[in-house]
């Protein structure tokens, strides 16, 4: 099911009694979610991603704009008539019901032509349980389940109605790191098997990038960039997107372009002949550093963090925006941190230049 969001805006009254200024949670959001794809809505707390999800679900009504499921305008439709499955962050399972009863509950509330026989409901519940691999848990209560198992029950309950659109609101945030990894892989497997159009809300960029067909990066209610996860990572539209995506995060420096050369501090690190002279902000991905005794960027090493396959060199630079710089290199290379300086050459495609004023990315041709 294709989902089209047309100029969605959602405002709330100000909590400040002295001010009549409204709070804009989502501003003029337009996006088309292709049929059968998993889309990640990504951004920090308060960016409007959950509000967008609730407008798609019908739990909140847009202040302006339209929502289409296929060719159907569902903007005014109630939640129960939209054909959506919704999974909340806290699972929202009924504690007095068994797993089977929780999964059956949405089917038992169907009325009219949609009403199913008891056998049909049991078949659907069993199929949903099989899909999320909880068949052996059907007679247990939620209190007898782990967090990951409860999450699977919530997903099965959402899927049992055979929804046109599946909506997941921060579904993994209550799980520990290992279980988050396992569960997100399960969500991706289930989505691929069912081919249900899915919207996945998260503040965790690693989650969004690992399972989404496309991501939408939001900030303060405004869409910053959309695209395939790797494309957005490789070509951030602005400094916010560059900083939000990536683990470890991008290294940010104050710099300047002078005479067709990019300077970080006193170091001329790259030729950028097509960029006018100006003060800029420079972002360098951790994997963009190359150890080179003759390299132009000089940093002061403080520590080496061994990560197995890779090594992270922790260093400092007077022009860096943060106290430390992290550069990832091959673990086969050796670094003597007792030396005063470590020198780097830079991979041009891992270096980004941003306007000091607008924070928009300034393109340059890689020579």
C-alpha angles and dihedrals in degrees: 000000000000114000120204122194112196119196093319115191127175124186131179130201115264116260088214105094091201092057128061092193112126124229111240108214096171124016125201096323113184121174140139118222107204119230114274098007132124112231123193118213102204135184146101124292112293096023094119101253097124091043088055090050092050091051090052090049095047095241088116127032119225117245085221138350135060137264123209129190101198104313093335119104102220098171093113097034119111119245094254092055098050097076095235133147114214128196117189130207092248094046092233094221121168104249096205093054129079121241089260092051092048091053093045095049098086091049093050089059095056114115139193119359091356094059114118133208119251092255092050091051092050091049091051093047091050092048092050091048090049091051092056092036101242101118092125092054099058096111097046127099120237091252088063093056134084120242091260092050091049089052090054091051090052090051092048090051090052093047098045091078089057091235125205090223130023117210121195119190110199090315097174104041094099094054129089119252098265093045091047089057093048095045096048089053088052092050090052092048092049092047092051092049095048097034089213114160103251135194114199118192118202143146090209108096092194091058093048095047095046099055108019127100087204134004132212113205113206135189127181092344095308126109109240100183142343131198146093110325096245092045092053091047092049095042111030114186094216145358094272093058092044091052095043096053122062140054114250089029123247117277112243125205138176108242146156139219113227127169093347094308130109114228128196104190105316093334119103098211106170143013111242104169095168096056118091120234110275146123110274144176114241125207122194121185113229089244090053095081122095119193106238127161088214096040117136099229113079120197135172111241119221106166146357118224113200111214099173107249092028138033125221115212111206113207143149136235128185092231095051118114092216130049093251139033121213120206120181118215137166114286090230090070120086125219125195105211091186087077116096094229139031116195128211139192113207133231102233095214089058093053120087129188121207133189112258090219106039100020088225115144117261110213121221133182115252109229 
